[in-house]
Amino acid sequence: MTTPARRSRRRADRQDVIVAGGGMVGAAAALALAHEGFDVGLVETRAPDPWKESDEPDLRVVALAPSSARLLDQLGVWQSIRQARCSPYRHMHVWDAGHGATLDFDATDLDIDTLGWIVENRLVQHALWQAMDAAGIRRVCPAQVVDFAASDDGVHVTLEDGRDLDARLLLAADGASSPLRAMAGIGTRGRDYAQRGVVAHVGFERGHAETAWQRFLPGGPLALLPLADGRCSIVWTLPEARARDVLALDDAGFRDALGVASDLRLGRVTSCTPRAAFPLRLLLAERFHAQRLALVGDAAHVVHPLAGQGVNLGLRDVATLRDAVTLAQRDGRDIGSETVLRRYARRRRSAATLDAWSFDALERVHSARFERLAMLRGLGMRAVDRIGPIKRRLAAHAAGR
Ligand SMILES: Cc1cc2nc3c(=O)[nH]c(=O)nc-3n(C[C@H](O)[C@H](O)[C@H](O)COP(=O)(O)OP(=O)(O)OC[C@H]3O[C@@H](n4cnc5c(N)ncnc54)[C@H](O)[C@@H]3O)c2cc1C
């Protein structure tokens, strides 16, 4: 039972915000709120591996949109990421295996210097974690949130080792299988793509020309993303069984298979790291908030990687939440109140839902084997490529404008 003495101690120790999960999105959320003057705590199950320049680049990379780079810049970590290792891509070339239609985007279409940057996940997380001490964030790691109880007064968080924490607001940034989402009784919608994203870093005979290449194949898209050392990071979406076969190939077999899948667009594959694979699914939380709880990042939405937008959506959650909470604080309102969280959830849920189902539709149209649909797809791609305003709108959306 909670005694009066314990209750008043709790209030004295109470932080403004506790973030559960210190992946890229949770770490960015903690920093963004600490920069606005909030007292922030971060609980993470497992400390991230440090990033070292001498290490082989992390197999997991993300394509960061200019809107994400802007947020990371506001958090004071973008310059260190750029200087460490990061590759801009100024062009995007998409082509269809069925009808040979192509679609090209160029940074100059948007009057910008670059469409985005390919960055290692570990580097982004490392840079954010490095900045936490200076921002006064209290880290509790390794530690796991196993329960929480929200009330009009605040939220009480219980950790696996029996410690407890109190705050006005709790953020669930605990990833796609979010335990906090389940604890809050928030359901999800979506579907399992029955596909895996096979990733590796590979060298090709020809350079990547600062271009993100994507070929749509019947089993799923193959992306070749430019790395700073001249190689490409691949995300090869394959049906489960085919992914297993491809992972089981020896290096020479894998290089040959990838050469065929990439249409030899950059020539033969000359080198290849070990491969890894990730299950792909579409997931949308039915609500992005509950009493004193807000969901951000993959805890709220998981999208197909074909548009390279997963973490970009998560960082947009962070920017929207930061703005909503900062405004509430400035107006003297409770930052964990239903009104504040509902406003955040409404804005982000509608935007993320539209994106998630658009990427899903794109996946369905491109993996369709029906001849008529494949023909329409070719016509659609050619039309988009020729109609400047539509093309510019698509590029601007991907850039987070
Ligand atoms: C193959 C592939 C390619 C992708 N490519 C791109 C791309 O090009 N561009 C892009 O934007 N996105 C991309 N994504 C998506 C992107 O990787 C994810 O959206 C992003 O990593 C999600 O970050 P997150 O911080 O929300 O979640 P996570 O990285 O999953 O972090 C969640 C954290 O919460 C912690 N945690 C879990 N439970 C608890 C608990 N109870 N208590 C405390 N801590 C807890 C975990 O340890 C973990 O560190 C890709 C994804 C895949 C699979």
The ligand as a MOL file (V3000), in Angstrom:
LIG
                    3D

  0  0  0     0  0            999 V3000
M  V30 BEGIN CTAB
M  V30 COUNTS 53 58 0 0 0
M  V30 BEGIN ATOM
M  V30 1 C 15.0650 -3.8610 -43.3130 0
M  V30 2 C 14.6530 -2.5300 -42.7750 0
M  V30 3 C 15.0390 -1.3500 -43.4150 0
M  V30 4 C 14.6530 -0.0860 -42.9350 0
M  V30 5 N 15.0360 1.0310 -43.6110 0
M  V30 6 C 14.6180 2.2520 -43.1760 0
M  V30 7 C 14.9780 3.4650 -43.8770 0
M  V30 8 O 15.6760 3.4530 -44.8870 0
M  V30 9 N 14.5220 4.6540 -43.4020 0
M  V30 10 C 13.7520 4.7240 -42.2760 0
M  V30 11 O 13.3400 5.8280 -41.8980 0
M  V30 12 N 13.4020 3.5940 -41.5820 0
M  V30 13 C 13.8200 2.3720 -41.9980 0
M  V30 14 N 13.4750 1.2520 -41.3030 0
M  V30 15 C 12.6810 1.3750 -40.0690 0
M  V30 16 C 13.5200 1.8050 -38.8590 0
M  V30 17 O 14.6310 0.9490 -38.7120 0
M  V30 18 C 12.6300 1.7580 -37.6040 0
M  V30 19 O 11.4750 2.5360 -37.8550 0
M  V30 20 C 13.3540 2.3530 -36.3950 0
M  V30 21 O 14.5390 1.6470 -36.1250 0
M  V30 22 C 12.4420 2.3090 -35.1440 0
M  V30 23 O 13.0780 2.9630 -34.0750 0
M  V30 24 P 12.3900 3.0080 -32.6380 0
M  V30 25 O 13.3400 3.7920 -31.7720 0
M  V30 26 O 10.9850 3.4360 -32.7280 0
M  V30 27 O 12.3200 1.4810 -32.1480 0
M  V30 28 P 13.4960 0.4660 -31.7650 0
M  V30 29 O 14.7330 0.7350 -32.5280 0
M  V30 30 O 12.9010 -0.8930 -31.8670 0
M  V30 31 O 13.8140 0.8010 -30.2310 0
M  V30 32 C 13.0040 0.3650 -29.1610 0
M  V30 33 C 13.8780 0.3110 -27.8890 0
M  V30 34 O 13.0370 0.0540 -26.7600 0
M  V30 35 C 13.7160 -0.8080 -25.8680 0
M  V30 36 N 12.6820 -1.4520 -25.0340 0
M  V30 37 C 11.7640 -2.3790 -25.4150 0
M  V30 38 N 10.9680 -2.7060 -24.3710 0
M  V30 39 C 11.3850 -1.9590 -23.3170 0
M  V30 40 C 10.9390 -1.8530 -21.9570 0
M  V30 41 N 9.9130 -2.5760 -21.4940 0
M  V30 42 N 11.6020 -0.9990 -21.1260 0
M  V30 43 C 12.6440 -0.2410 -21.5900 0
M  V30 44 N 13.1010 -0.3240 -22.8650 0
M  V30 45 C 12.4740 -1.1650 -23.7210 0
M  V30 46 C 14.4810 -1.7670 -26.7850 0
M  V30 47 O 15.5820 -2.3580 -26.1160 0
M  V30 48 C 14.9140 -0.8330 -27.9350 0
M  V30 49 O 16.1930 -0.2880 -27.7260 0
M  V30 50 C 13.8340 -0.0200 -41.7740 0
M  V30 51 C 13.4450 -1.1850 -41.1070 0
M  V30 52 C 13.8320 -2.4330 -41.6130 0
M  V30 53 C 13.3900 -3.6880 -40.9000 0
M  V30 END ATOM
M  V30 BEGIN BOND
M  V30 1 1 1 2
M  V30 2 1 2 3
M  V30 3 2 2 52
M  V30 4 2 3 4
M  V30 5 1 4 5
M  V30 6 1 4 50
M  V30 7 2 5 6
M  V30 8 1 6 7
M  V30 9 1 6 13
M  V30 10 2 7 8
M  V30 11 1 7 9
M  V30 12 1 9 10
M  V30 13 2 10 11
M  V30 14 1 10 12
M  V30 15 2 12 13
M  V30 16 1 13 14
M  V30 17 1 14 15
M  V30 18 1 14 50
M  V30 19 1 15 16
M  V30 20 1 16 17
M  V30 21 1 16 18
M  V30 22 1 18 19
M  V30 23 1 18 20
M  V30 24 1 20 21
M  V30 25 1 20 22
M  V30 26 1 22 23
M  V30 27 1 23 24
M  V30 28 2 24 25
M  V30 29 1 24 26
M  V30 30 1 24 27
M  V30 31 1 27 28
M  V30 32 2 28 29
M  V30 33 1 28 30
M  V30 34 1 28 31
M  V30 35 1 31 32
M  V30 36 1 32 33
M  V30 37 1 33 34
M  V30 38 1 33 48
M  V30 39 1 34 35
M  V30 40 1 35 36
M  V30 41 1 35 46
M  V30 42 1 36 37
M  V30 43 1 36 45
M  V30 44 2 37 38
M  V30 45 1 38 39
M  V30 46 1 39 40
M  V30 47 2 39 45
M  V30 48 1 40 41
M  V30 49 2 40 42
M  V30 50 1 42 43
M  V30 51 2 43 44
M  V30 52 1 44 45
M  V30 53 1 46 47
M  V30 54 1 46 48
M  V30 55 1 48 49
M  V30 56 2 50 51
M  V30 57 1 51 52
M  V30 58 1 52 53
M  V30 END BOND
M  V30 END CTAB
M  END
